[in-house]
Amino acid sequence: MSSVEEDSSKDNKPKKLTSWIWQYFKEETKEVRKEEECINVLFMMCQVKEGLSSDICSTEYARKNSSTENIISHLHSKHNIVQSGKVNILMCIIVLYDLYIVY
């Protein structure tokens, strides 16, 4: 099951894929009905797979500009992924605990 979320932007021109997010997302053009006509819309689809037996996430965002803010937010909130890699909650707790003990 996939969900479609809009990325706030204006055009559908092909963009150069330079952001770190593209290791987790792929682009796909889909034909979408808008009023009386069909238009081609560029979508970004999440390819994150949480485990060997799970399906890929498949959350889609309509790509309308070069902003990756919504994608970065999705990766962080849904998959605990940040630019430097997976967020390790246990490691964060240990570091915070060590900082607390030092001070």
C-alpha positions as CSV (number, residue, x, y, z in Angstrom):
1,M,0.0,0.0,0.0
2,S,1.4,3.4,-0.9
3,S,0.5,6.9,0.1
4,V,0.8,10.0,-2.1
5,E,2.0,13.2,-0.5
6,E,2.5,16.5,-2.3
7,D,5.9,18.3,-2.4
8,S,5.3,22.0,-2.6
9,S,6.8,23.1,-5.9
10,K,5.9,24.6,-9.3
11,D,7.3,22.7,-12.3
12,N,8.0,19.2,-13.6
13,K,11.3,19.8,-15.4
14,P,14.0,17.1,-15.0
15,K,16.4,17.9,-12.2
16,K,20.0,16.9,-11.5
17,L,19.9,14.3,-8.7
18,T,22.7,15.5,-6.4
19,S,21.2,15.1,-2.9
20,W,22.0,12.2,-0.6
21,I,18.3,11.3,-0.5
22,W,18.5,9.7,-4.0
23,Q,20.1,6.6,-2.5
24,Y,16.6,6.0,-0.8
25,F,14.2,7.4,-3.5
26,K,13.7,6.8,-7.2
27,E,11.9,9.0,-9.7
28,E,9.0,7.8,-11.7
29,T,6.7,9.7,-14.2
30,K,3.0,8.9,-14.0
31,E,0.1,10.0,-16.0
32,V,-2.4,11.8,-13.8
33,R,-5.8,13.0,-14.7
34,K,-6.3,16.8,-14.0
35,E,-9.8,18.0,-14.8
36,E,-10.4,17.0,-18.5
37,E,-6.8,16.2,-19.4
38,C,-4.1,13.7,-18.5
39,I,-0.7,15.2,-17.6
40,N,2.6,13.6,-16.8
41,V,3.7,14.1,-13.2
42,L,7.2,13.3,-11.8
43,F,7.0,11.4,-8.5
44,M,9.6,10.4,-6.0
45,M,9.0,7.0,-4.4
46,C,10.7,5.8,-1.2
47,Q,12.7,2.6,-1.7
48,V,13.5,2.0,2.0
49,K,13.0,-1.6,3.1
50,E,13.0,-2.0,6.9
51,G,13.8,-5.8,6.9
52,L,14.3,-8.8,4.7
53,S,10.7,-9.9,4.9
54,S,9.1,-6.4,4.6
55,D,8.0,-4.5,1.5
56,I,9.5,-1.3,0.4
57,C,7.9,1.8,1.9
58,S,6.6,3.2,-1.4
59,T,5.5,6.6,-0.1
60,E,5.3,8.9,-3.1
61,Y,5.8,12.7,-3.3
62,A,4.9,14.7,-6.4
63,R,8.1,16.4,-7.5
64,K,7.4,20.0,-8.3
65,N,10.7,21.7,-7.5
66,S,14.2,20.9,-6.4
67,S,13.4,21.0,-2.6
68,T,14.2,17.8,-0.7
69,E,12.9,19.0,2.6
70,N,9.8,16.8,2.7
71,I,11.8,13.8,1.6
72,I,14.4,14.4,4.3
73,S,11.6,14.8,6.9
74,H,10.0,11.5,5.7
75,L,13.3,9.6,5.9
76,H,13.9,10.9,9.4
77,S,10.4,10.5,10.8
78,K,9.5,7.2,9.2
79,H,12.8,5.4,8.9
80,N,15.2,7.2,11.4
81,I,17.5,8.0,8.5
82,V,19.6,11.2,8.5
83,Q,22.3,12.4,6.1
84,S,25.0,10.6,8.0
85,G,23.1,7.3,8.0
86,K,20.7,5.5,10.4
87,V,20.0,7.2,13.7
88,N,21.0,4.8,16.5
89,I,18.8,5.7,19.4
90,L,20.8,3.6,21.9
91,M,24.0,5.3,20.9
92,C,22.4,8.7,21.4
93,I,21.3,7.7,24.9
94,I,24.8,6.5,25.8
95,V,26.4,9.7,24.5
96,L,23.9,11.8,26.4
97,Y,24.4,9.8,29.5
98,D,28.2,10.1,29.2
99,L,27.9,13.9,28.8
100,Y,25.6,14.0,31.9
101,I,28.2,12.1,34.0
102,V,31.1,14.3,32.9
103,Y,29.2,17.5,33.9
